[in-house]
């Protein structure tokens, strides 16, 4: 057989062989062998497995290791796994917000509401509005999603008609009619001016904002945004934390923790957090994926800006400019690094700010201060440059810390008490006029006692006594300072208190402890050592306590144990608040008023009118032995409670001169209640023509004066028959005698 006759036979043989091979017929015919409606990829189709009718583009994805929808994604990263229609959700708000009319004020009605429908994505969104407006065709309505997407629902001029308002107007992409063809009140469904599908696939959760703007002046102030409602159709995915990996499909590359977006197969497994971040069943692998010894900056302890490249980390500075590879925007050029001065308008970002510096970005005529010769402190703001001084205080906007306040500027002095940084040094109320480094004492935190003299401030101590010139009362004498010890009664103020220390101010002959004495109260002559304790609540004898013995003899009488305003030393029962001197006596068997008598209290005599005045003690008779004392009696000044009201001589003053003794008219012995030096306890002054001791005799007529007539010593001393000295007259008489003449000394 010739070669030419052999060729056809060979061709037929090869064709038959090819037809006999498995799959050869499919490859030649590109039939849809699994009859799922998609041809095999081998011959230009989209079916990634033409032997399985459940596998084709758009098929439902399952977590089974099969790419059922032919999108090339592993099941764990294919968010179509488990995507199901969610429950419809509605969010409504009724703000009743007024829409500003530009005839009166610019602006818009803006209202926001928070939406929370759970993990989902938007599949479809419709919006219903109810707006009152005399000319709705003037309105622009926009809607902004939590992701920041803005859709214009209604454009100006969209609506028309004689009727006012938009009443229950539903904006729906699937509506038949366009909103710009509706007639007011536009009740029903209409397509919005821009498609709401722009929100599809977004997370519906978060703050949604509607804005209604009136674009023309209608001279109406009754326009109101009454209500707006969002209607969601959602898809619920199996990616609750939205990190891009399917929950519950860990076997095929899915998420091992659906509640934490920082945990997924592609996450960095950071150290020290006890979490398997990358879902490989190994906890805390180190966070250094490229093995360069630096932890990824995605970890809290890391600083590697590119953990996929071991040539980029904080330890590398290829150009030696001091900025490492993570900070340097060009680590091959040592003239480019953060902090470098940017050469203006040369097309190079020398300072790694992200852009080349323009010489005058804000167009205010001043060159950026970062450029050579530039003076503009903020080249992004045309209102900030050296040519502006808004408050006219002499300091331009680039140096003035508040160019809206004429009392603030670096050339102005600091003031005290206004809590304002007047001189723009960053500090408040720190005036230092003399520039000595110390703040004026007039300021809250200042201590410079003379802010006009730089040689007077708390840092100067010329005499070296430890007290500054501001505290020292004599800066030339080291013995005088607030730290010096005071010498008593020497006329010198050693401790700079303003006066010399006197040892006996109250004249009771007892010195204060600071002067070596033991007077516990040098302002009260009634309190000094060895004095007699009285019931007055004071430590009269300076033994450390007010310890006049109480009526009960318990030793601690000068307190008010029962809080009845009566000291225990005068109170016959310091455990009962209702019992104290002056209390109302009751018929209760208790000495309520501490007068050593009791009321009825089981005593039959308290129910008897002993004095025949018509009242018993229990009826209010305070003295049943005296018929003149009862509750109907008229009070007179006699030191007696005549009307039994618990108060003695009310309306009368017993002791006008407060010498401790009542006047004669009130039953006392004070014969002159206008003079505190005249009373029955006073010593007779033999030369003042006054009956000082109220015994009825004046001066020489007084027995006291006659007895001492031949033995007076000075004016207050006398010598008795036995030759001993008598008692001293009061200090007042001594002073009087000194005025009369020289005192004579008695012969001893």
Secondary structure, DSSP 8 states (H G I E B T S, - for coil): --HHHHHHHHHHHHHHHHHHSTTHHHHHH---TT-SS--BGGGT-SBS-TT-TT-STT----SSSS-TT-SS--GGG-TTTT-EE---EEEEE---EE---TTT----EEEEEEE---S-EEEEEEEEEEEE-TTGGGEEEEEE-TT--EEEEE-TT--BSSS-SEEEEEE-TT-SSBGGG-BTT--EEEB-SS-GGGGTTS---EEEEEEEEE-S-------EEEEEEEEEEEEE-S-TT-SSS-BT-GGGT-BS-TT-TT-STTS---TTS---TTSSS-S---S-TT-SS--BTTSTT--BS-TT-TT-STT--TT-SS--TTT-S-TT-TT-STT----TTSS--TT-SSS---TTTT-SS--BTTSTT--BS-TT-TT-STT--TT-SS--TTT-S-TT-TT--TTS---SSS-S-TTSSS-SS---TT-SS--BTTSTT--BS-TT-TT-STT--TT-SS--TTT-S-TT-TT-STTS---TTSS--TT-SSS---S-SS-SS--BGGGT--BS-TT-TT--TT----SSSS-TT-SSS-----TT--S--SS-TT-SSS-TTT-S-TT-TT-STT----SSSS-TTSSS---STT-GGGGS-TTSSS--GGGT-S-TT-TT-STTS---SSSS-TT-SS-SSTT--S-TT-SS--BGGGTS-BS-TT-TT-STTS---TTSSS-TT-SS--GGGSHHHHHTTT-EETTTEEB-TTS-B-----HHHHHHHHHH--------
